[in-house]
Amino acid sequence: MSLARSMGRALAASALVVVSGCGDDDGGPAFVEPGAWITSDRARLRDEAGRVVVLRGVNARVEGVFDVSFDDGRLPLEEIPGFSAEDARRMRELGLGVLRLPINWSGVEPEEGRYDDAYLDRVAEVVATCAAAGVHVLIDFHQDAYSKEIGEDGAPLWAIHPPPTQLLGGPLGDSLTARRASMQVLEAFDSFFIDDDDDPTDRRLQAAFAAMAAHVAERFADEPFVVGYDLFNEPVAADYYLPQFHARVTDAIRAVDTRHLIFFEPDVSRQFLERAPLAEAPFPDPLGVYAPHVYTLSFGDPGNELARVDRARLAPNVEAASAEAASFGSPLFVGEWGIGPTATRMGDYAALTYDLFDEHLASAAAWLWKEDSQGSWGFFDHDGQTWIERDAVRRAHARVYAERIAGDPVSMRFDASSGTFELRVRGRAEGVPHVVYVPAPPDYAGTFVVSCDGAPISPAPRRDAATGRIAVVCNGEGEHALVVTPD
């Protein structure tokens, strides 16, 4: 069946579902939960009904999953927060519909050839908790400074080559930068990414990593709320070596899981250069998603640029990422972005960044949900016992946006000063609803007006209390404008 025909059938089915939910006692149409599976057409993410999907979410390091502890007497590198149903519920309520979940090779395969399925049970618990709240999970094969044994997290001890001359413990403190630049970390990356014909260990390590990734994928192959797998967080490798690595791990995953998305990242140097080379050929897997990190001015501002930050300063990084994604023939998902909660003009920085994501219809996950270590970023402060939501951070991320777009999107804009949201779309999906997230008070008006092509929709769409979403039909032949304004 052709892609167009299959999408058409899915759209028709979706329209029937929505009609059955309309006209209840409260007057407005009831919200219908969108299907969970997400795919790609090589330009945009799509849902089961063929609608364009925009994922907005957050990263979370989770206790028992983010592996930074030892069983030989060394202290843990840092404190990692737990994760509960309340966390997932609050994420979804704040419009954070995807959790990028860092997991570690050291947790999955602590000894060569022996997988720890109890560890994967803990990952599965997070996935199930998120799914119950309507939050997707991106499983991220994460590392920082290659391994907890010599850096912060990542590979198990047996996968460090050459063997480390010094094992490190916690607390991490402010030593992560030094660890990342240490000789044993840099040599470990070289051994992993650069195949040396004179040293078969190098090729064995990538093969072992690919087998580990396939073991994880096999566990979650049938889970629709897993959106996909991020192959390797912030690889320290020249872009020349990455296509072979990406292909090797993707092929291993595809042997057990043909449906989930494959997220791939450029060399970590992109975070400092704010651009990467354009691809010479499309990503070989049709479900590939380009997932760079965008951290303009996030880790240092010697010129005090944040005090005068504007769109012109932040735009080139996002524009370059969008062009890079297009060169790969892949949608764009910014896997990490953000800034410290006390940074100068933090709120303006977040709003400008979201404006750029809207402009490029980019999906993105902010760093970080909760953190009581390193820079203590995130949506919550910690007083030693209790996590306290930071009002300023929550407000900075509160905005109306379209999660599912029926038809061909032309533009998406949110004016924070007036609270006006506009989605322009060329419709081919007549009768199929867009899904729009609208923040709850105090971050947005308690009542609002939704219009299509200048005419208020009546009865007004009902906002789902648990997820903040509304379903709105505004499409058909020609171009249409869906507008949400505070009442």
NORRAMO-V813561 format. One record per residue. PHI is phi as a letter, one per 40 degrees, with the letter a starting at -180 (none if undefined). NEAR is the number of other ideal C-beta (glycine too) atoms within 8 Angstrom. D_CENTER is the distance of its C-alpha to the mean C-alpha in whole Angstrom. Layout:
phi: <PHI PHI>
near: <NEAR NEAR>
d_center: <D_CENTER D_CENTER>
This chain:
phi: <none c c c c c c c c c c c c c c c c c d c b c g c c c g c c c c b c c c c c b b a b g b b c b c c c g c c b b c b a a c a c b d g b c c b b b b b h c c d c a c b c c a b c c c c c c d c c c g c c a b c b c b b d c c c b c b d g b c c c c c c c c c c c c d c c c d c c g b c b b c b c b a a g g a c c b b b a h c c d c c c b c d c c a c b b b c c f b c c c c c c c c c c c c c c c d c c c b c b c c b c c d c c c c c c c c c c c c c c c c c b d b c c c c c i b c c a c f c c a d d d c c d c c d c c c c c c c c c b a c b c c b c b b c d d c d c c c g a b c c c c a c c c c c b c b c b c b b b d g c b i a c c f c c c b c a d c c c c d c c c c c c c c d c c c g b c b b c c a a i a c c b c d f d c c d c c c c c d c c c d c f c c a b c b a c b a b a f c f c h c b c b c h b b c b c c d c c d c c b c a c a c c b b c h b c b a a a b c c c b g c b b b b a c c b b d g c c c b b c b c c d c c a c c b a b b b b f g b d c b c c c c c c c c b g c b b b c a a h c g c b b b b b b c c>
near: <3 5 6 6 8 9 11 9 8 11 14 8 9 14 10 8 9 15 8 6 10 8 4 9 3 5 6 9 12 8 13 9 4 11 8 9 8 13 11 15 7 8 7 10 15 12 13 10 15 10 16 11 13 14 15 14 16 14 16 13 10 13 8 6 15 12 10 12 6 9 3 4 3 8 7 10 12 11 6 11 13 6 10 7 8 6 12 15 10 9 16 15 10 12 13 13 13 15 18 15 15 12 13 15 13 15 10 14 14 8 7 8 4 7 8 10 7 6 11 12 8 11 14 10 8 14 14 8 13 14 13 8 12 9 15 14 15 18 13 14 15 12 15 12 14 14 16 13 12 16 17 12 16 14 13 13 10 6 13 15 11 8 5 11 4 6 8 8 7 9 7 12 4 5 7 12 7 7 13 10 7 11 5 12 14 10 10 16 12 8 14 15 13 9 7 7 4 3 7 5 8 13 8 8 12 14 9 11 13 12 9 12 14 13 11 15 14 9 10 13 10 4 8 8 11 12 11 13 15 16 13 11 12 10 13 9 12 7 9 5 10 14 7 8 14 12 9 11 14 13 9 13 14 9 6 9 11 3 7 13 13 15 16 13 13 10 11 8 7 12 9 5 7 10 8 12 5 7 9 3 4 8 12 7 8 5 11 16 15 15 11 12 12 13 10 8 12 9 4 4 9 4 4 8 9 11 7 6 12 7 8 5 9 14 9 8 11 16 10 11 15 11 9 16 11 8 8 11 9 12 12 12 15 16 16 12 12 10 8 8 11 4 11 7 9 14 9 8 14 12 11 12 12 12 11 14 14 11 10 11 10 13 14 13 18 12 9 12 13 12 12 7 8 8 5 10 10 11 11 10 8 10 6 4 3 6 8 8 9 11 6 9 12 12 9 10 13 10 11 11 14 13 13 14 13 14 12 8 13 7 8 15 9 13 8 7 4 7 12 9 15 11 15 11 16 9 15 7 12 8 9 14 11 16 13 15 14 12 11 9 6 2 8 11 8 4 6 11 10 13 11 13 7 6 6 7 11 4 8 10 12 10 10 9 4 9 10 13 12 12 12 13 11 13 14 7 4 6 8 14 11 16 12 11 11 9 6>
d_center: <31 29 26 27 30 27 25 28 29 25 26 29 28 26 28 31 28 28 32 32 30 32 35 35 37 35 36 32 30 28 24 24 20 19 18 15 15 13 15 15 18 17 17 15 13 15 16 19 21 20 19 16 13 10 7 7 6 6 7 10 13 15 19 20 17 17 20 22 25 28 31 34 35 32 30 27 25 23 23 19 19 19 17 19 19 20 16 15 17 17 13 14 17 15 13 10 9 6 6 5 9 11 14 17 19 22 21 21 24 26 29 30 30 29 26 25 25 25 22 20 22 20 16 18 19 15 14 17 17 14 15 18 17 15 11 9 8 6 9 9 13 13 16 17 21 21 22 23 27 27 24 21 19 19 22 25 28 30 27 28 30 33 33 33 36 34 32 30 30 28 28 26 27 26 27 23 24 28 26 24 27 29 31 30 26 27 29 27 24 27 29 25 24 28 30 34 36 38 36 35 33 30 30 30 27 24 26 26 22 22 24 22 18 20 22 18 18 21 20 17 19 20 17 16 13 11 9 10 10 9 13 13 12 14 17 20 22 23 22 25 24 20 21 24 21 18 21 23 20 19 22 22 19 21 24 23 20 20 18 14 12 12 9 12 12 15 18 17 20 18 16 20 21 19 19 19 22 22 22 25 24 21 19 21 19 19 15 14 11 11 8 10 10 12 14 18 20 18 20 23 25 29 30 29 27 25 28 28 25 24 22 24 23 19 20 21 17 15 18 18 15 15 19 17 15 18 20 18 19 15 12 10 6 6 5 7 10 12 16 18 19 23 22 25 24 20 20 21 19 16 18 19 15 14 17 16 13 15 18 16 14 11 7 5 4 7 9 11 12 16 17 21 21 21 20 20 17 15 16 19 22 24 28 28 28 26 23 23 21 21 22 22 18 18 20 18 15 17 17 18 16 16 14 16 19 22 23 23 21 23 21 19 21 21 24 23 27 28 25 26 23 24 22 24 24 27 27 28 27 30 30 26 24 21 19 18 17 20 20 23 25 26 23 24 27 29 30 29 30 28 30 30 32 34 35 34 32 35 34 31 28 27 24 23 24 21 18 19 19 22 23 25 27 28 28 31 33 32 30 29 28 26 26 26 28 29 32>
